[in-house]
Amino acid sequence: MKKQLNILFTSVGRRSYLVKYFKDELGNTGKIHVANSTEISPAFKVADYSIVTPLIYDENYIPFLLQYCKQKNIHALISLFDIDLPILAQNVERFKEIGTTVVVSKPNVIETCNDKWKTYQFLKKNGFCTPETYLNLESAVSALKAKKISYPVIIKPRWGMGSIAVFEADNEEELRVLYAKVQRNIQKTYLKFESFQDKDNNVLIQEKLCGQEYGLDIINNLHMEYQTTIVKMKYAMRSGETDCAITMDDPDLKNLGCLLSRRMGHIGNLDVDVFTVSDKYYILEMNARFGGGYPFSHMAGVNLPKAIISWLRNENVNSSVLEECVGVRAQKDISLTIV
């Protein structure tokens, strides 16, 4: 008989599909709990239990989660939000003491992914191709005048997600105006919390890549051991997430995923954006969590929720569980739910 397994998803928001994936695999051998800072969360409708939490940066956030996990006998906790990850990663041992496994990468891995400047430095240091990136306005302007890079350029938050406050500039006048606009927009959103770490250097200027974009799901087990890479060619994007994609069999990109896995040492899924430019692979960004592109892998036969559940139970996972069907094209649909 399968061991009972209760799983809590934090910052669950609109990831109803992930809740359903895990519920399907657990069946009657566990319950899915979800949490968010507001009850206006569609995923609350599909979970077994739901709870409204303090805000992530509230001093009561971690104590609240610890108490909930203890009371509800939560065996595993999984976050679906970048800002949540560093705080949980720093408190893994506190959850472990009450019998809860936090499925999250090490703090240094989270920091490398969340801080896009450190992403750039990490990729450069490890020999990966990545777009040239500048930490302040004047260094970018100097590089443009010296023709090290050319317009258009991308201006974006150093700690950013979901294409919030991302703009494109075609000349210096636009660059200066949009740089200031990004700084203002950061302060109007939840991006201000992480950006407070270096408020004078919280905007990046990056050369724009023109090429085919791919999404990678680079999967490690809970012991940071590489399992596989799923490659998806992107057809369309919406609000920073993949909207339409097709699974591909690309040995070079799979090898890139394997190498990146070994360099990063992440846990679970590493969601990676890659561009092909002049037969070179440029890594743009990385997210150490389930990304918005994972459903395309799942539709193609990959079952990471099943694998995670098996790993939590110390069971072996057959390679077929994480094997994709190539050539599966899918597109996200829009549906409404009463909240």
LINHUQUI-V192528 format. One line per field, one symbol per residue. ss: DSSP state (H for helix, E for strand, - for the rest). phi: phi as a letter, one per 20 degrees, with the letter a starting at -180 (. if undefined). A space follows every 50 residues. Layout:
ss->???
phi->???
This chain:
ss->----EEEEEE-----HHHHHHHHHHH---EEEEEEE-----HHHH---EE EE--------HHHHHHHHHHHH---EEEE--HHHHHHHH--HHHHHH--- EE----HHHHHHHH-HHHHHHHHHH---E---EE--HHHHHHHHH----- --EEEEE---------EEE--HHHHHHHHHHHHHHHH---HHHHHHHH-- --EEEEE----EEEEEEEEE-----EEEEEEEEEEEEE--EEEEEEEE-- HHHHHHHHHHHHHH----EEEEEEEEE--EEEEEEEE------HHHHHH- ---HHHHHHHHH------HHHH------EEE--------
phi->.fffcdcdddlfldegffgfgffgffledrcddccbebfecgfgfdefbb bedffgeffeffgffffffffelfebccedcgffffffffdgfffgfdnd eeebffgfffffffefffggfffffenefbffccebfffffffffemfcc ffcddbffdcammfldccddbfgfgfffgfffgffgfecfffffffgbfe cdcddcfeedrfdcdddeddefdmefdacddceeebcblndfdbbcfcdc gfffffffffgffemedmedecdcddclmdedeebcceafefefgffffe ofcfgfffffffemdfdfgffddeeenedbcfddcdbfd
